[in-house]
Amino acid sequence: MNRKEDFKIAIAERLTEGYPVVIDRRIEVPIAVEVIVSLVGPRRAGKTFLMYCTIDRLLKQNIVPSSNILYINFEHERLSHLNVLDLDDMMT
């Protein structure tokens, strides 16, 4: 299978699986259209969980429609071999 197909399959799996149920925490990721926010930290510190909480908040408060949200885990077995140039190709 080619890289673009792997990417499509990983996205389709994410859309089919949905997002996990989360319990809100006191910390929130700031949401603003004008900026990009990066979540950084050591492994197993809760970055993915915090992203899921943010997605949940965006959906529950109707800030954006679900069709505008996509979380991709680049540690997915189909995407582990990708490099930066592959990702650039897939976005065009």
C-alpha positions as CSV (number, residue, x, y, z in Angstrom):
1,M,0.0,0.0,0.0
2,N,1.3,3.5,-0.7
3,R,1.8,6.2,1.9
4,K,-1.2,8.3,0.9
5,E,-3.4,5.2,1.3
6,D,-1.9,4.5,4.7
7,F,-2.7,8.1,5.7
8,K,-6.3,7.8,4.4
9,I,-6.8,4.5,6.3
10,A,-5.5,6.0,9.6
11,I,-7.9,9.0,9.2
12,A,-10.8,6.7,8.4
13,E,-10.0,4.6,11.5
14,R,-9.9,7.7,13.7
15,L,-13.2,9.0,12.3
16,T,-14.8,5.6,12.8
17,E,-13.5,5.1,16.4
18,G,-14.3,8.6,17.6
19,Y,-12.7,10.0,20.6
20,P,-12.6,8.5,24.1
21,V,-14.8,9.7,26.9
22,V,-12.9,12.1,29.2
23,I,-13.2,13.6,32.6
24,D,-12.4,17.3,32.5
25,R,-9.4,18.6,34.4
26,R,-8.6,22.1,35.7
27,I,-6.1,22.8,33.0
28,E,-7.4,24.0,29.6
29,V,-5.7,24.5,26.2
30,P,-6.3,28.1,25.1
31,I,-8.5,28.2,22.0
32,A,-8.0,31.0,19.6
33,V,-8.2,31.0,15.8
34,E,-5.2,33.3,15.4
35,V,-2.6,31.1,17.1
36,I,-1.2,27.6,17.0
37,V,-0.8,26.0,20.4
38,S,1.7,23.2,20.9
39,L,1.5,20.7,23.7
40,V,4.9,19.6,24.8
41,G,6.1,17.5,27.6
42,P,7.6,14.2,28.6
43,R,6.1,10.8,27.6
44,R,3.0,9.8,29.5
45,A,2.5,13.3,31.0
46,G,-1.1,13.6,29.7
47,K,-0.6,15.6,26.4
48,T,-2.9,13.3,24.4
49,F,-5.5,13.2,27.2
50,L,-5.4,17.0,27.3
51,M,-6.0,17.1,23.6
52,Y,-9.0,14.8,23.9
53,C,-10.4,17.1,26.7
54,T,-10.0,20.1,24.4
55,I,-11.7,18.2,21.5
56,D,-14.6,17.3,23.9
57,R,-14.9,20.9,25.1
58,L,-15.0,22.2,21.5
59,L,-17.7,19.8,20.6
60,K,-19.8,20.2,23.7
61,Q,-19.7,24.0,23.6
62,N,-20.4,23.9,19.8
63,I,-17.3,26.0,19.2
64,V,-16.5,24.1,16.0
65,P,-18.4,21.3,14.2
66,S,-17.0,17.8,14.5
67,S,-16.2,17.8,10.7
68,N,-13.5,20.5,11.5
69,I,-11.7,18.4,14.1
70,L,-9.2,15.6,13.3
71,Y,-6.7,14.2,15.7
72,I,-4.0,12.0,14.1
73,N,-1.7,9.8,16.1
74,F,1.5,9.7,14.1
75,E,2.6,6.7,16.2
76,H,-0.1,4.7,14.3
77,E,1.5,1.6,12.8
78,R,0.5,2.7,9.3
79,L,2.1,6.1,9.7
80,S,5.3,5.3,11.6
81,H,7.4,5.2,8.4
82,L,6.3,8.7,7.2
83,N,8.7,11.6,6.9
84,V,8.1,15.4,6.6
85,L,8.1,15.3,2.8
86,D,5.4,12.5,2.8
87,L,3.2,14.6,5.0
88,D,3.6,17.7,2.8
89,D,2.5,15.6,-0.2
90,M,-0.5,14.3,1.6
91,M,-1.7,17.8,2.6
92,T,-1.7,18.9,-1.1
